[in-house]
């Protein structure tokens, strides 16, 4: 279970910083445009564009994080300040906004401002515009090879083992974890000797309550599901606005894997047991957070 410290007041832990003046913001914006026009910016081998992320993508997400969902981050001290680690979280919300909010939390609320390298399904990268932006935001394919390369490069890697089963589950099954697959994330952690940090997210289930699934339309569009919510598609584009639920994100104590050795990745029973341990830890932490949240929207 993810335990909160006795002195944890539930507030965000934001590194102290002074807001830039208007002149500094304008100068920074012009400098960013100059770099984009001249190509004076870099991307890594996965396509991660830190310049675009810091100056466009994160600033776009911050109002959602701080004002709309009013995210509170707990246990951020459990996430290593340096070196590779695997963050494993529950997945929900019809649209995977939870991955984006966790990214903001780890960058803005962690003293070391950790970069969060998400592992995404093939469908994400097949979508026009979305796939390109995901790459620039630091995401890559959810495969063992990419996960291990990132972990060995001392990156903070995020995986949501429920996949579409979690993000597309009906509202009546909210906050009940789906299957975690065959434990591929555990295998990657064992091979690289990096710790696994369980992460529980409460709040995402209510942003688009999925009360139905238009399966025929989903098949025609090549999607895993086509959600029907109380506001979509009935209200058209207005139904795409997420409900302003109250969010809590909690990071648990790391589960160390280095002492097992790389060969342990070939032990199916150990992989199964560690997968089950991580899943149960997240499930119990979700229940704990639900008890602490006074209401869905406050």
C-alpha positions, 0 to 999 in steps of 0.5 A, a space after each residue: 500500500 502507498 502510505 502517506 507520511 504523517 506530515 503530508 498535508 496533501 498539497 503539491 510539492 512544487 519547487 520554489 521558483 519565481 514567475 517570469 516577468 512579462 518581458 521575460 516571457 516575451 523574450 523567451 517566446 521569441 527565442 523559442 520561435 527562433 530556435 524552431 525556425 532555425 532548427 537549433 533544437 535537438 531530439 533524442 533517438 526516440 524523437 523526444 523534443 525537450 524544447 517543445 515539451 518545456 515551452 509548449 506541451 507542458 504549459 498547455 497541460 498545466 492549467 488542466 493539472 492545477 486548475 481544472 483537476 486540482 491534482 494533489 501529488 503524494 509520495 513524490 519522494 519515493 521516486 528516485 531523484 536520479 537513475 532509471 526507474 519504472 513507474 507502474 500505474 493504473 489506467 482509466 478515463 476513456 481518454 488516457 489523460 492520466 498519463 499526461 497528468 502523471 507527466 506534469 506531476 513528476 516534472 513540476 512536483 518532483 524536486 529533480 523535475 524528472 522527465 517521464 518517458 511513457 510507453 504507449 500502444 501501437 494505436 497511439 503512434 498510428 494516429 495522425 498528429 497524435 502520434 507525432 506529438 506523443 513522440 515529441 513528448 517523450 513517449 515510445 512503443 510499449 515494448 521490452 526493447 524500448 523500455 530496457 533501453 530507456 531504463 539503462 539510459 537512467 530514464 524514468 519510464 511509465 507503463 500502464 499495464 491495463 492498457 485499453 482494458 483499463 482506459 476503456 472499461 465501463 463506469 460501473 467497473 471504476 477503480 477496479 484494476 483489470 488484468 496486468 497482462 503477462 508481466 512484461 514490465 517486470 521482466 524489463 525491470 529485472 533485466 535492467 535491475 531498476 526499481 519498480 515504483 507503484 503509482 495510484 491515480 484517483 480522479 481520471 475515472 470520472 472525467 468521461 464516465 463511460 456508460 456505453 460502447 458503440 462496438 460497431 462504430 468502433 470496428 468501422 473506425 479501427 478503434 478498441 472501443 467507441 465511448 458513449 458518455 452522459 455528454 458525448 456524443 449527445 452534446 457534440 464537441 461540447 461533450 469532449 470537455 472533461 468533467 472537473 473531477 478532483 485528482 490524487 496521484 500517489 507514488 509508493 515505495 520502490 520495489 527493488 529488483 537489482 538483487 534478483 539479477 538479470 537471469 531472474 527475468 526468465 523465472 515465470 513464477 517470480 515474474 508472476 509474483 512480482 506482477 501480482 504484488 505491484 497490482 495489489 499494491 496499486 489496488 489497495 492504494 486506490 482504495 486508500 485514496 478514495 477514502 481520503 477524497 471528500 467528494 468526486 469534484 472537490 
